[in-house]
Amino acid sequence: MLKRIALLSAVLATTLGNYAKVKLPQMIGDNMILQQNTNARLWGWDRPGSSIKVTTSWNGKSYQVKADRNGRWLVEVATPKASYTPFQITFDDGDITTIKDVLSGEVWVCAGQSNMEMPVKGFGNCPVEGYNKAVTEARQYSSIHYLPIPSTMAMKPQEDTRPCEWKVIGSETVANASATGYFFAQVVNKTLDIPVGIIMANKGGTRVESWLDEANLKKYTHEPMDSIQIVKKFSYDYHRPLLWGNGTFHPILNYTVKGIIYYQGCSNVGDPAGQYTNRLKMLVEQWRRDFKLGELPFYFVQIAPYNYGKKDGDDGALLREQQYNASLVIPNSGIICTDDLVYPYESQQIHPAQKQQVGERLAWQALNKTYGMKEIMCESPAFKDFTISNDTCYVHLKNDYNSINRYEDLQGFEVAGEDRVFHKANAYYHYTKGIIITCPEVKKPVAVRYAFNNWGYGNVKNRALLPLFPFRTDNW
């Protein structure tokens, strides 16, 4: 009996000892970047009821917090203006834990599926253009740090990620950074001259439903919620609803960030009209609610042309239309067009190589709308209205910055008559009449489309040389 008591006492002492020193989440560690000029959240676990003193070296200020009955604690610390000066944070509950080389700057989340996940080094048979240049220039961007959140599935929301750590950009580390996220961070870093942190919380192949929480999925979808039914319906794990949000995204929600960039949609091609628009809007509302940081900026990417099994099909175009419509109903958001960022040989390449331009265009959205640099022309042109006179259509655009890139040889337009059969059209630009479109095969046109198929080609751009969003004037 005495032996049992002694053994239990030893186990109890060991258990309490495990909680005697503060435990920090994987996100909080050396080389982290904190959001500047705000009250940034720090959190962790300790013995229930224990007191933790958090001290920040930039101002020498200490904050006292007590672990709740479950051992959880959270404290907000005032962060300084962005700088390249490294700081320390100490956590003292009787034992001291110190994290070093902490910078203050701008922090963005990189979310979505494989085109956001795609690293600077590319995937197998899927290169990223400019890889060697990125490696040779990496030392110039050592104030960009990234945190690769391990992709994890879970039936219940997780409080912490699997092991990961902040990486400082350098020639040996840049290869594994999200290409889109890194090139986004490059532009923000160079333009604002401040450190930039990117949190890479994404998973290739995921659908928008993969990131929605249980409450939204139950209320607004017919997705299965039982683990057996989920596996039975979705043999590919990356298509499964709920699980990736619980395991990969939920653990980052305490972190204080500036905004979110998002590249996803390929796995939702074929969704019914309006469904993706509504669910993406729902996801943004969910993330904004859970981050508790107000109306976080949300900038996202319209999927690039891809054949989806049939070049002249329109499944991809219909999803791109839903994405564009989402940009109209999600406040404090912006969408970039990538219609011109595929090479002719990439019709069967769902991971196009030109990721630097994607990151740059997202950064221009952020610099204009979030950081107030209105001099930057960040919008692609979009359809505004059109009129028909006899056999001629006149299309007018918005966000063209009072100019388009060419007067003649405008490619990508089609027109149809009442038979709803589309034919390739001739188009040119007139500075007062807009884009003038005719087609010898269609004497009485009723509808116009531009690059509205899976593998569409168009060459219309605005003054900023940003491509025209694909569009249709019909609803057939």
C-alpha positions in Angstrom: 0.0 0.0 0.0 2.8 2.4 0.9 4.5 1.5 -2.4 1.4 2.5 -4.3 1.1 5.8 -2.4 4.8 6.5 -3.1 4.3 5.7 -6.8 1.2 7.9 -7.1 3.0 10.7 -5.3 5.9 10.4 -7.8 3.5 10.4 -10.8 1.7 13.5 -9.4 5.0 15.3 -8.8 6.1 14.5 -12.3 2.8 15.7 -13.8 2.8 19.0 -11.8 6.4 19.4 -12.8 5.5 19.3 -16.5 3.3 22.3 -15.9 5.6 24.1 -13.5 7.2 26.0 -16.4 5.1 28.0 -18.8 4.3 26.3 -22.0 4.0 28.4 -25.2 2.2 27.6 -28.4 4.3 26.7 -31.4 3.6 30.1 -32.9 5.3 32.0 -30.1 9.0 31.6 -30.3 12.4 32.9 -31.5 12.3 35.0 -34.7 8.6 35.7 -34.5 7.2 38.9 -35.9 4.6 40.8 -33.9 2.0 43.1 -35.4 3.3 46.6 -34.9 1.5 49.5 -33.0 -1.2 47.3 -31.4 -2.1 45.2 -28.5 -0.7 41.8 -29.6 -2.0 38.7 -27.9 0.4 36.2 -26.2 -0.9 33.0 -24.7 0.0 29.6 -23.4 -0.6 27.1 -20.6 0.6 26.6 -17.1 -0.4 25.1 -13.8 -4.1 26.1 -13.0 -4.1 29.3 -10.9 -0.4 30.0 -11.4 0.7 33.6 -12.0 2.8 34.4 -15.0 4.7 37.7 -15.5 5.4 38.7 -19.1 8.1 41.3 -19.8 8.8 43.0 -23.1 12.2 44.3 -23.7 11.2 47.2 -26.0 9.6 49.1 -23.2 10.6 47.1 -20.1 7.0 46.8 -19.2 5.7 43.7 -17.3 2.2 42.2 -17.5 0.7 39.9 -14.9 -1.7 37.2 -15.9 -3.1 34.1 -14.1 -3.8 30.7 -15.6 -7.4 29.7 -15.5 -8.7 26.4 -14.0 -7.8 24.6 -17.3 -4.3 26.0 -17.2 -4.9 28.5 -20.1 -3.8 32.1 -20.0 -3.7 35.0 -22.5 -2.3 38.5 -22.2 -2.2 41.5 -24.5 1.1 43.5 -24.8 1.5 46.9 -26.4 3.8 46.5 -29.4 6.2 49.2 -30.8 6.4 50.9 -34.2 7.9 48.6 -36.8 11.7 48.4 -36.8 14.6 46.0 -37.5 15.7 46.0 -33.8 15.4 42.6 -32.3 13.7 42.3 -29.0 13.1 39.7 -26.3 10.1 38.6 -24.3 10.3 36.7 -21.0 7.7 34.6 -19.4 8.2 34.1 -15.6 6.2 31.7 -13.5 9.1 31.0 -11.1 11.0 29.5 -14.0 12.0 31.9 -16.8 11.4 31.3 -20.5 12.8 33.8 -23.0 12.2 34.1 -26.7 14.7 36.1 -28.7 15.1 38.0 -32.0 11.5 39.2 -32.0 10.7 41.9 -34.6 7.8 44.3 -34.8 6.3 44.7 -38.3 3.3 43.6 -40.4 1.8 40.1 -40.2 -0.3 38.5 -42.9 -1.9 35.1 -43.1 -1.4 33.1 -46.3 -4.5 30.8 -46.7 -6.0 28.6 -49.3 -5.0 25.5 -51.3 -2.0 24.3 -53.4 -1.4 27.5 -55.4 -0.9 29.3 -52.1 1.0 26.4 -50.5 3.3 26.1 -53.6 6.8 27.0 -52.4 9.4 29.2 -54.0 11.2 26.0 -55.1 8.0 24.7 -56.8 6.4 21.3 -56.8 7.5 18.2 -58.8 7.1 19.1 -62.5 5.7 22.4 -61.3 8.5 25.0 -61.3 8.2 28.6 -59.9 9.6 31.2 -62.3 12.5 33.1 -60.7 13.6 30.5 -58.2 17.4 31.0 -58.6 17.0 34.8 -58.5 15.0 34.4 -55.2 17.8 32.4 -53.7 20.6 34.7 -54.8 18.7 37.8 -53.5 17.3 36.2 -50.3 19.8 37.8 -48.0 18.3 41.2 -48.8 15.1 40.1 -47.3 16.2 38.7 -43.9 13.5 40.9 -42.3 10.8 38.7 -43.9 10.1 35.7 -41.6 7.6 32.9 -42.2 5.8 30.4 -40.1 4.8 27.1 -41.9 1.8 25.8 -40.0 1.8 22.0 -40.5 -1.3 20.8 -42.4 -3.4 18.8 -39.9 -6.9 17.3 -39.8 -8.9 17.2 -36.6 -12.6 16.6 -35.8 -12.4 19.2 -33.0 -10.8 22.7 -33.0 -7.2 22.4 -31.9 -5.5 24.8 -29.5 -2.0 24.3 -30.9 -0.3 23.3 -34.1 2.1 20.4 -34.6 5.8 21.4 -34.1 6.8 24.4 -36.3 9.1 27.4 -36.0 9.6 30.9 -37.5 12.1 30.9 -40.3 14.2 33.9 -41.3 14.4 34.4 -45.1 17.9 33.5 -46.4 19.4 31.5 -49.2 18.9 28.3 -47.3 15.3 28.9 -46.2 13.6 30.9 -49.0 12.9 27.7 -51.0 10.2 26.5 -48.6 8.3 29.7 -48.2 5.0 30.1 -50.0 5.9 31.6 -53.3 2.8 33.8 -53.5 3.2 34.8 -49.9 6.9 35.5 -50.1 6.6 37.7 -53.2 3.7 39.5 -51.5 5.9 40.1 -48.5 8.8 41.3 -50.7 6.8 44.1 -52.1 5.4 45.2 -48.7 8.8 45.0 -47.1 10.5 47.0 -49.9 7.8 49.6 -50.1 7.1 50.3 -46.4 10.7 49.4 -45.3 9.5 47.3 -42.4 9.7 43.7 -41.3 6.9 41.4 -42.6 5.8 38.1 -41.2 3.7 35.5 -43.1 1.8 32.7 -41.4 1.3 29.9 -43.9 -1.9 28.1 -42.9 -3.1 26.2 -46.0 -3.5 22.8 -47.6 -3.4 21.7 -51.2 -6.6 20.5 -52.8 -8.9 21.9 -50.1 -12.4 23.2 -50.8 -13.8 26.3 -49.2 -15.9 23.9 -47.0 -12.6 22.4 -45.7 -12.1 25.7 -43.7 -15.7 26.3 -42.5 -16.5 25.5 -38.9 -19.0 23.0 -37.6 -21.7 25.6 -36.9 -21.6 27.0 -40.4 -21.4 23.7 -42.1 -24.4 22.3 -40.2 -26.5 25.4 -40.7 -25.8 26.3 -44.3 -24.6 23.1 -46.1 -25.4 19.4 -46.4 -21.8 18.3 -45.7 -21.4 15.2 -43.6 -20.2 15.9 -40.0 -19.7 12.4 -38.8 -16.1 11.2 -39.2 -17.1 7.9 -40.8 -19.5 9.6 -43.3 -16.8 12.2 -44.1 -14.3 9.6 -45.0 -16.9 7.5 -46.9 -17.9 10.5 -49.0 -14.5 12.0 -49.6 -11.8 9.4 -50.4 -9.3 12.3 -50.9 -8.6 13.7 -47.5 -7.9 17.2 -48.8 -11.5 17.4 -50.0 -12.9 16.8 -46.6 -15.0 19.5 -44.9 -14.3 20.9 -41.4 -11.1 19.0 -40.6 -8.5 21.3 -42.0 -10.0 24.3 -40.4 -10.1 22.6 -37.1 -6.5 21.3 -37.3 -4.6 23.8 -39.3 -6.4 27.2 -39.0 -8.0 27.2 -35.6 -4.7 27.2 -33.7 -3.6 30.5 -35.2 -6.7 32.5 -34.3 -5.2 34.0 -31.2 -2.4 35.5 -33.1 -2.6 39.3 -33.9 -2.4 39.8 -37.6 -2.9 42.6 -40.1 -4.9 40.7 -42.8 -5.4 37.6 -44.9 -4.3 36.8 -48.5 -6.1 33.8 -50.0 -5.7 31.6 -53.1 -8.2 28.8 -53.5 -11.1 27.7 -55.7 -9.9 25.0 -58.1 -11.4 22.3 -55.9 -14.8 24.1 -56.0 -15.0 24.2 -59.8 -18.4 22.8 -60.7 -20.2 24.3 -57.7 -23.9 25.4 -58.3 -24.4 29.1 -59.2 -23.9 31.4 -56.2 -22.9 28.6 -53.8 -19.1 29.4 -53.8 -19.8 33.2 -53.6 -21.9 32.7 -50.5 -19.6 30.2 -48.8 -16.5 32.3 -49.4 -18.3 35.3 -47.9 -19.3 33.1 -44.9 -15.7 31.9 -44.4 -14.4 35.5 -44.4 -17.1 36.5 -41.8 -16.1 33.4 -39.7 -12.4 34.2 -39.7 -13.0 37.9 -38.9 -15.3 36.9 -36.0 -12.8 34.4 -34.6 -9.7 36.6 -35.0 -11.5 39.3 -33.1 -9.6 42.0 -34.9 -12.4 43.8 -36.7 -12.9 43.8 -40.4 -9.6 42.3 -41.4 -8.5 43.0 -45.0 -9.0 40.1 -47.2 -7.3 39.9 -50.6 -7.7 36.9 -52.9 -6.8 35.4 -56.2 -9.1 34.5 -59.1 -8.1 31.1 -60.3 -6.0 31.0 -63.4 -7.1 29.4 -66.8 -6.9 25.6 -66.9 -8.5 23.1 -69.2 -10.5 21.1 -66.5 -10.7 18.3 -69.0 -12.2 20.5 -71.8 -10.5 23.7 -72.9 -13.7 25.3 -74.4 -15.8 24.2 -71.4 -17.0 26.9 -68.9 -16.8 25.2 -65.5 -13.7 27.2 -64.6 -15.1 30.4 -66.0 -18.2 30.0 -63.9 -16.2 29.6 -60.7 -14.1 32.7 -61.6 -17.4 34.5 -62.0 -18.4 33.4 -58.5 -15.1 34.6 -57.2 -15.5 38.0 -58.8 -19.1 38.3 -57.4 -17.7 37.4 -54.0 -15.4 40.5 -54.2 -18.5 42.6 -54.6 -20.2 41.4 -51.4 -17.2 40.9 -49.1 -16.4 44.3 -47.5 -12.8 45.4 -47.2 -11.7 42.9 -49.8 -10.0 42.9 -53.1 -9.6 40.3 -55.9 -6.8 40.0 -58.5 -7.1 38.6 -62.0 -4.5 36.1 -63.2 -6.0 35.5 -66.6 -2.7 36.6 -68.2 -0.4 34.6 -65.9 -0.4 31.3 -67.7 1.9 30.3 -70.6 0.4 28.7 -73.8 1.8 25.3 -72.7 0.2 25.4 -69.2 -3.3 24.4 -70.2 -2.9 21.2 -68.2 -0.8 22.8 -65.4 -3.0 23.7 -62.5 0.1 25.3 -60.8 1.2 28.0 -63.1 4.8 29.1 -62.8 4.3 32.9 -62.6 3.8 33.3 -58.9 5.8 36.5 -58.4 3.2 38.5 -60.3 0.5 37.0 -58.2 2.2 38.0 -55.0 2.9 41.5 -56.4 -0.7 42.1 -57.4 -1.9 41.0 -54.0 0.6 43.4 -52.4 -0.6 46.3 -54.6 -4.1 45.7 -53.3 -2.8 45.8 -49.7 -0.6 48.9 -50.3 -3.5 50.8 -51.9 -6.4 49.8 -49.7 -4.8 48.9 -46.3 -1.7 51.2 -46.3 -3.3 54.1 -48.1 -1.0 54.3 -51.1 -3.6 55.5 -53.5 -1.0 56.3 -56.2 -0.8 52.5 -56.8 -3.2 51.3 -59.5 -4.3 47.9 -58.1 -7.5 47.1 -59.8 -8.1 45.0 -63.0 -10.6 46.4 -65.4 -14.0 44.8 -65.3 -17.2 44.9 -67.4 -19.5 47.9 -66.7 -22.2 47.8 -69.4 -22.8 47.4 -73.1 -25.2 48.5 -75.8 -26.2 47.0 -79.1 -26.8 49.0 -82.3 -27.7 46.9 -85.4 -24.8 44.4 -85.8 -22.4 46.1 -83.4 -21.8 45.8 -79.7 -20.3 48.6 -77.6 -18.7 47.4 -74.3 -17.7 49.9 -71.5 -15.3 49.0 -68.7 -14.7 50.2 -65.1 -11.4 50.4 -63.4 -9.6 51.0 -66.7 -7.9 54.1 -65.3 -9.1 55.9 -68.4 -7.0 53.9 -70.7 -6.5 50.4 -72.1 -3.4 48.8 -73.4 -4.1 48.8 -77.2 -6.4 50.2 -79.8 -6.5 47.2 -82.1 -6.3 43.4 -82.3 -8.3 42.9 -79.1 -8.6 39.2 -78.6 -10.9 37.1 -76.5 -14.4 38.4 -77.4 -17.3 36.3 -78.6 -20.8 37.3 -79.6 -24.0 35.3 -79.9 -27.4 35.8 -81.5 -30.8 34.5 -80.3 -29.6 31.0 -81.2 -27.1 31.3 -78.2 -24.2 30.0 -80.3 -21.0 32.1 -79.7 -18.6 33.0 -82.5 -15.2 34.7 -82.3 -15.6 38.4 -82.8 -13.5 41.3 -84.0 -12.9 44.1 -81.6 -11.1 47.4 -81.4 -11.0 50.3 -79.0 -12.4 53.8 -79.5 -11.6 56.4 -76.7 -15.2 57.7 -76.6 -17.3 54.7 -77.7 -15.5 52.0 -75.8 -14.7 48.6 -77.2 -16.4 48.1 -80.5 -17.3 44.5 -81.4 -18.6 42.9 -84.6 -18.8 39.4 -86.0 -19.6 38.5 -89.6 -21.5 35.3 -88.5 -23.8 37.2 -86.1 -25.9 39.9 -87.7 -28.2 40.4 -84.7 -26.1 40.0 -81.6 -27.7 39.7 -78.2 -24.8 38.7 -75.9 -21.1 39.2 -75.5 -18.5 37.1 -73.7 -14.8 37.7 -73.0 -12.4 34.9 -72.3 -15.3 33.0 -70.7 -14.2 29.4 -70.9 -11.8 27.1 -69.1 -8.8 28.0 -71.2 -9.8 31.4 -72.3 -7.4 33.9 -74.1 -7.8 37.6 -73.9 -5.3 40.4 -74.2 -7.2 43.5 -72.9 -5.5 45.3 -70.0 -5.8 48.7 -68.4 -3.3 51.6 -68.0 -1.7 49.6 -65.1 -1.3 46.6 -67.5 -3.6 44.5 -65.3 -5.8 42.1 -67.3 -9.6 42.4 -67.9 -11.7 40.1 -65.8 -13.5 37.4 -67.9 -17.2 38.2 -68.2 -20.4 37.4 -69.9 -23.5 39.6 -70.5 -25.8 36.5 -70.6 -27.0 34.1 -67.9 -27.4 31.1 -70.1 
